[in-house]
Amino acid sequence: MNLFVYGTLKRGQPRHRFLSGQNFIAAARTSPHYRLYDLGDYPGLVERVDGVSIEGELWDVDDACLTRLDRFEGCDVGLYRRGSIQLARPHDEVSAMTYFYLKDIEGCPECGTCW
């Protein structure tokens, strides 16, 4: 499965080790339908009508990796949910998932287009 990562899972970031053994595809950007918020130690991506294009990386990950990431991202406790994301060209035809932040972002500063 293709996974778009935009924060601490990217290469050079502190939690990149969770993608060990997976295949990097390319640097990628989302379509302009999202906003990225600074949550302190990590960012949170949310869908927005007035969104921007977010920079990140596209990875090919296996099911075992997704299971670990779902647990790490707090999907079971309602912190994030894994869902489909729209990517910009040249990856706009690629089907990909990402992690969307589910908690209130009131008062959280925006990160702009990149974490």
Phi, psi and omega per residue, in radians:
M1 nan 2.532 3.098
N2 -1.524 2.312 -3.124
L3 -2.218 2.231 3.053
F4 -1.638 2.140 3.094
V5 -2.013 2.521 -2.987
Y6 -2.337 0.010 -3.056
G7 -2.388 -2.115 -3.005
T8 -1.261 -0.102 3.070
L9 -1.551 -0.204 -3.122
K10 -1.156 2.790 3.077
R11 -0.977 2.387 3.132
G12 1.469 -0.102 -3.140
Q13 -1.689 2.811 -2.978
P14 -1.106 -0.424 -3.095
R15 -1.919 0.291 3.121
H16 -1.049 -0.452 -3.119
R17 -0.987 -0.415 3.117
F18 -1.183 -0.252 3.083
L19 -1.746 0.187 3.129
S20 -0.989 2.314 3.133
G21 1.486 -0.040 3.129
Q22 -1.678 2.964 -3.038
N23 -1.873 2.054 3.040
F24 -1.223 2.295 3.111
I25 -1.724 -0.990 -3.068
A26 -3.042 2.808 2.884
A27 -1.177 2.508 -3.076
A28 -2.583 2.907 3.088
R29 -2.309 2.646 3.055
T30 -1.453 2.898 2.914
S31 -1.204 2.885 -3.045
P32 -1.406 1.057 -3.112
H33 -2.196 0.355 -2.994
Y34 -2.451 2.811 3.004
R35 -2.319 2.574 -3.112
L36 -2.025 2.218 -3.092
Y37 -2.034 2.518 3.107
D38 -1.478 2.003 -3.108
L39 -1.836 0.290 -3.133
G40 1.881 -1.642 -3.127
D41 -1.520 -0.125 -3.085
Y42 -2.741 2.843 3.126
P43 -1.689 2.873 3.036
G44 -2.277 2.258 3.135
L45 -1.717 2.314 3.081
V46 -2.306 2.645 3.080
E47 -1.388 2.441 3.136
R48 -2.549 2.439 3.052
V49 -1.112 -0.646 -3.136
D50 -1.707 0.725 -3.043
G51 -1.367 3.125 3.085
V52 -2.249 2.999 3.103
S53 -1.518 2.154 -3.075
I54 -1.742 2.368 3.115
E55 -1.480 2.491 3.105
G56 -2.944 -2.718 -3.122
E57 -2.311 2.572 3.101
L58 -1.868 2.235 -3.099
W59 -2.226 2.588 2.980
D60 -1.736 1.985 -3.065
V61 -2.110 2.616 3.138
D62 -1.576 3.012 -3.077
D63 -1.097 -0.658 3.130
A64 -1.097 -0.707 3.103
C65 -1.127 -0.769 3.124
L66 -1.056 -0.699 3.114
T67 -1.077 -0.782 3.098
R68 -1.098 -0.777 -3.115
L69 -1.154 -0.701 3.103
D70 -1.005 -0.747 3.122
R71 -1.173 -0.817 -3.134
F72 -1.066 -0.702 -3.101
E73 -1.398 -0.027 3.074
G74 1.313 0.525 3.126
C75 -1.077 -0.587 -3.113
D76 -1.285 -0.276 -3.140
V77 -1.996 0.180 3.051
G78 1.375 0.389 3.094
L79 -1.455 -0.806 3.093
Y80 -2.320 2.799 2.955
R81 -2.279 2.508 3.065
R82 -1.544 2.248 -3.131
G83 -2.647 2.979 -3.140
S84 -1.209 2.523 3.109
I85 -2.278 2.564 3.095
Q86 -1.637 2.194 3.126
L87 -1.758 2.744 3.106
A88 -1.557 2.925 3.098
R89 -1.017 2.507 0.145
P90 -1.591 0.205 -3.095
H91 -1.825 0.274 -3.052
D92 -1.161 -0.280 3.098
E93 -1.676 -0.016 -3.112
V94 -1.504 2.296 3.039
S95 -1.456 2.157 -3.088
A96 -2.500 2.755 3.085
M97 -2.024 2.842 3.011
T98 -2.665 -3.133 3.094
Y99 -1.881 2.122 3.127
F100 -1.760 2.335 3.116
Y101 -1.300 2.393 -3.037
L102 -1.908 -0.252 -3.092
K103 -1.466 2.993 -3.140
D104 -1.163 2.303 3.130
I105 -1.793 0.152 3.118
E106 -0.944 2.179 3.124
G107 1.479 -0.097 3.111
C108 -1.470 2.336 3.121
P109 -1.285 2.604 3.063
E110 -1.358 2.617 3.121
C111 -1.616 -0.173 -2.981
G112 1.486 -2.409 -3.062
T113 -1.741 -0.044 -3.068
C114 -2.630 2.436 3.035
W115 -1.526 nan nan
